[in-house]
Amino acid sequence: MKNKIGIICLIFFTQLIFAQNENRKPLHGQFQNETALVDNGYVFNLNSKTRTFISNQGFFDILAKAKDTLLVSSATFKSRKIVLQDKDFLKPLLVLNLESQTTILNEVIVKGKTEIKPAIPSSQKIVDMEFIDDVQSSPKNRAMPSDGTIENGMDFVRMFKMVSKLFRKDNAEKAESISQLGFADAVSKGVDRYFFTNTLNLKVDEIGLFLDYCENDPKSKTLLKEKDEFMLIDFLITKNEEFKRITNFEK
C-alpha cells in the first residue's frame, strides 16, 4: 500500500514539473563584463523555481518564457534581476552585462617600530599577584548562565535595534524617501549588514539576491507601510529559510 502511494506521489510530482515547464523553452545567453571574464555564479528563475550555473566562459541555458524573472548571483559581480520579454527569445544568444563587485578596504595605519622592554618583577610580587578567573578555574555553566543569556541563541534585542533604524523618523524627508524606495532597496539601505551575514548566515554576494527574492512576495509591499519591526524580522527569517531551501536543492 505504501509503495502504491509513493508511486502515485512521484507521478503527480513529475506531472507538476512538466506542467510548469510546458510553455517554457530553452533560453541561451551569455554574461559579459567590460574588464573581467564572467566565469562563476548561477541564474535562478523565480517563477519556475529552477536554477542553472554560469559556465567558465559566461554562458548559461535555462528554461523560461516571457515575463519570467531571472535573478543572477555571482561572487565577483553584482546581483541582477532581469524580467524577460518576447524579443529576448528571438535572439540566438542573449548577451547581458554584469557590473563588477567593488570591495571597499578599510584604511590600514602602520605605526613606527616600538621597542618593548619586559619588566620582570621580584618573585614575591609574582606570588602576591591576583589573577582573574579563566576557563580552567571557572568553567561556564551552560545550563544556567549567570548573565541570563542563551548560548547559541538569537539576540533579539540586537536584531530589533538593527531593523528598527529602518523606520526611525529623524526627519520627514527621510521617511518620505524610504516610502518611495522598493522593498529590496529600502531594506538594503536601512538594515545593518550584520543582520544578514550573522543572523541570517547569508554571504555578502547573496544579500541582493535574497532581497530580490523577498520583494517578489506581495507581502513585502505592505511591510514598509506597516512599520512593524517584529513583523519585518519574522518575514525576513521565514523567507531566508525558503531561500536557502530553493538555492540549495540542486547542490
C-alpha positions as CSV (number, residue, x, y, z in Angstrom):
1,M,0.0,0.0,0.0
2,K,2.8,2.4,0.9
3,N,4.6,1.6,-2.3
4,K,1.5,2.5,-4.3
5,I,1.1,5.8,-2.5
6,G,4.7,6.6,-3.2
7,I,4.4,5.8,-6.9
8,I,1.2,8.0,-7.1
9,C,3.0,10.9,-5.4
10,L,6.0,10.5,-7.8
11,I,3.8,10.6,-10.9
12,F,1.9,13.6,-9.6
13,F,5.2,15.5,-8.8
14,T,6.6,14.7,-12.3
15,Q,3.4,15.9,-14.0
16,L,3.6,19.1,-11.9
17,I,7.1,19.8,-13.1
18,F,6.2,19.2,-16.7
19,A,3.2,21.5,-16.3
20,Q,5.4,24.3,-15.0
21,N,7.8,24.0,-18.0
22,E,5.2,23.2,-20.6
23,N,5.1,26.7,-22.1
24,R,8.8,27.4,-21.4
25,K,11.6,27.0,-23.9
26,P,15.4,27.0,-23.7
27,L,17.0,30.4,-23.4
28,H,20.7,30.6,-24.4
29,G,22.6,33.5,-23.0
30,Q,26.0,34.9,-22.1
31,F,27.1,37.3,-19.4
32,Q,29.8,39.8,-20.1
33,N,31.8,42.5,-18.3
34,E,34.0,45.2,-19.7
35,T,37.0,44.4,-17.6
36,A,36.8,40.8,-16.4
37,L,35.6,37.4,-17.6
38,V,32.3,36.2,-16.1
39,D,33.2,32.7,-15.1
40,N,31.1,31.9,-12.0
41,G,27.7,32.2,-10.4
42,Y,24.2,31.0,-11.2
43,V,20.9,32.1,-12.8
44,F,17.7,31.5,-10.8
45,N,14.2,31.5,-12.4
46,L,11.9,32.9,-9.7
47,N,8.7,31.8,-11.4
48,S,9.6,28.2,-12.2
49,K,12.0,27.8,-9.2
50,T,14.7,26.4,-11.4
51,R,18.4,27.2,-11.4
52,T,21.4,26.8,-13.7
53,F,25.1,27.5,-13.3
54,I,27.1,30.0,-15.3
55,S,30.0,28.3,-17.3
56,N,33.6,29.5,-17.2
57,Q,33.0,31.5,-20.3
58,G,29.9,33.2,-19.1
59,F,27.3,31.0,-20.9
60,F,24.1,29.7,-19.5
61,D,21.0,27.8,-20.6
62,I,17.7,27.8,-18.7
63,L,14.0,27.0,-19.5
64,A,12.0,30.3,-19.4
65,K,9.2,32.3,-21.0
66,A,8.3,35.9,-21.4
67,K,7.6,37.8,-18.1
68,D,9.7,35.3,-16.1
69,T,12.0,36.9,-13.6
70,L,15.7,35.8,-13.6
71,L,18.0,36.5,-10.7
72,V,21.7,36.4,-11.3
73,S,24.2,35.8,-8.5
74,S,28.0,35.8,-8.6
75,A,30.8,36.1,-6.1
76,T,32.6,38.7,-8.1
77,F,29.8,40.6,-9.8
78,K,26.7,42.5,-8.6
79,S,23.4,40.6,-8.4
80,R,21.0,41.5,-11.1
81,K,17.2,41.0,-11.7
82,I,16.0,40.5,-15.3
83,V,12.4,40.4,-16.5
84,L,12.3,38.5,-19.8
85,Q,10.5,39.8,-22.8
86,D,9.3,38.1,-26.1
87,K,12.1,39.7,-28.1
88,D,14.7,38.1,-25.9
89,F,13.8,34.7,-27.3
90,L,14.2,35.8,-30.9
91,K,17.9,36.2,-30.5
92,P,20.2,33.1,-30.9
93,L,22.3,34.3,-28.0
94,L,21.0,36.8,-25.3
95,V,24.0,38.9,-24.2
96,L,23.7,40.6,-20.8
97,N,26.2,42.8,-18.9
98,L,27.1,42.4,-15.2
99,E,28.7,45.1,-13.1
100,S,31.8,44.3,-11.1
101,Q,31.5,43.9,-7.4
102,T,33.5,46.7,-5.7
103,T,35.1,45.9,-2.3
104,I,36.0,48.9,-0.1
105,L,39.1,48.2,2.0
106,N,39.5,49.6,5.5
107,E,42.3,52.1,6.0
108,V,45.4,50.4,7.5
109,I,47.7,52.6,9.6
110,V,51.3,51.3,10.0
111,K,53.0,52.7,13.1
112,G,56.7,53.0,13.7
113,K,58.6,50.3,15.4
114,T,58.1,50.3,19.2
115,E,60.8,48.8,21.4
116,I,59.4,46.5,24.0
117,K,61.2,46.3,27.4
118,P,60.0,43.5,29.5
119,A,59.6,44.3,33.2
120,I,60.5,41.3,35.4
121,P,59.2,41.8,39.0
122,S,60.6,40.1,42.1
123,S,59.4,36.6,42.9
124,Q,57.4,37.9,45.9
125,K,55.4,40.2,43.6
126,I,54.6,37.3,41.4
127,V,53.3,35.3,44.4
128,D,51.2,38.3,45.7
129,M,49.8,39.0,42.2
130,E,46.0,38.4,41.8
131,F,44.7,36.8,38.7
132,I,41.2,36.9,37.2
133,D,39.2,33.8,36.6
134,D,39.9,31.8,33.4
135,V,38.2,28.9,31.6
136,Q,40.0,26.3,33.6
137,S,39.4,27.8,37.1
138,S,35.9,28.9,36.4
139,P,34.1,26.8,33.8
140,K,31.0,28.2,32.3
141,N,27.6,26.9,33.5
142,R,26.0,26.1,30.1
143,A,22.7,25.0,31.7
144,M,22.1,28.2,33.7
145,P,24.5,31.1,32.6
146,S,24.9,33.8,35.2
147,D,24.3,36.6,32.7
148,G,20.9,35.2,31.7
149,T,21.8,34.7,28.0
150,I,21.0,31.6,25.9
151,E,24.1,30.0,24.3
152,N,23.9,29.9,20.5
153,G,20.5,31.6,20.7
154,M,19.4,34.7,18.7
155,D,20.0,38.1,20.3
156,F,16.5,39.6,19.7
157,V,17.4,42.9,21.3
158,R,20.3,43.4,18.9
159,M,18.1,42.2,16.0
160,F,15.4,44.7,16.9
161,K,17.9,47.6,17.1
162,M,19.4,46.7,13.6
163,V,16.0,46.6,12.0
164,S,14.3,49.5,13.9
165,K,16.5,52.1,12.4
166,L,14.8,51.5,9.0
167,F,11.6,53.0,10.4
168,R,13.2,55.7,12.6
169,K,12.0,59.1,11.6
170,D,14.9,61.5,12.0
171,N,13.1,63.9,9.7
172,A,10.1,64.0,7.3
173,E,12.3,64.0,4.3
174,K,14.0,60.6,5.3
175,A,10.6,59.0,6.0
176,E,9.3,60.1,2.6
177,S,12.4,58.8,0.7
178,I,12.0,55.3,2.4
179,S,8.4,55.0,1.3
180,Q,9.4,55.8,-2.3
181,L,12.0,53.1,-2.5
182,G,11.3,49.4,-3.4
183,F,11.4,46.8,-0.6
184,A,14.9,45.5,-1.7
185,D,16.5,49.0,-1.8
186,A,14.9,50.2,1.4
187,V,15.9,47.1,3.5
188,S,19.4,47.0,2.0
189,K,20.0,50.7,3.0
190,G,18.1,50.7,6.3
191,V,19.1,47.3,7.9
192,D,22.6,46.6,9.2
193,R,24.6,44.2,7.1
194,Y,25.5,42.3,10.2
195,F,21.9,41.1,10.4
196,F,22.2,39.4,7.0
197,T,25.6,37.9,7.4
198,N,25.5,36.8,11.1
199,T,21.8,36.4,11.9
200,L,20.6,35.0,8.6
201,N,24.0,33.5,7.7
202,L,24.0,34.9,4.2
203,K,27.1,35.5,2.1
204,V,27.7,39.1,1.1
205,D,27.1,38.4,-2.6
206,E,23.8,36.6,-1.7
207,I,22.2,39.6,0.1
208,G,21.0,41.4,-3.0
209,L,19.6,38.1,-4.5
210,F,17.8,37.3,-1.2
211,L,16.2,40.8,-1.0
212,D,15.0,40.5,-4.7
213,Y,13.5,37.1,-3.8
214,C,11.7,38.7,-0.8
215,E,10.4,41.6,-3.0
216,N,8.8,39.0,-5.3
217,D,6.4,38.2,-2.3
218,P,3.3,40.5,-2.4
219,K,3.5,40.8,1.4
220,S,6.8,42.8,1.2
221,K,4.8,45.7,-0.3
222,T,2.8,46.2,2.9
223,L,5.6,45.7,5.5
224,L,7.2,49.1,4.9
225,K,3.9,50.8,5.2
226,E,3.0,49.0,8.5
227,K,6.4,49.9,10.0
228,D,6.3,46.9,12.4
229,E,9.9,45.8,13.2
230,F,8.9,42.4,14.6
231,M,6.8,41.6,11.5
232,L,9.7,42.5,9.3
233,I,12.2,40.4,11.3
234,D,9.7,37.4,11.2
235,F,9.2,37.9,7.4
236,L,13.0,38.0,6.7
237,I,13.7,34.9,8.8
238,T,10.9,32.9,7.2
239,K,11.9,34.0,3.6
240,N,15.5,33.1,4.4
241,E,14.6,29.5,5.2
242,E,12.7,29.3,1.9
243,F,15.5,31.0,0.0
244,K,18.1,28.5,1.3
245,R,15.9,25.5,0.5
246,I,15.5,26.7,-3.0
247,T,19.1,27.7,-3.7
248,N,20.5,24.5,-2.2
249,F,18.1,22.0,-3.7
250,E,20.3,21.4,-6.8
251,K,23.6,21.2,-5.0
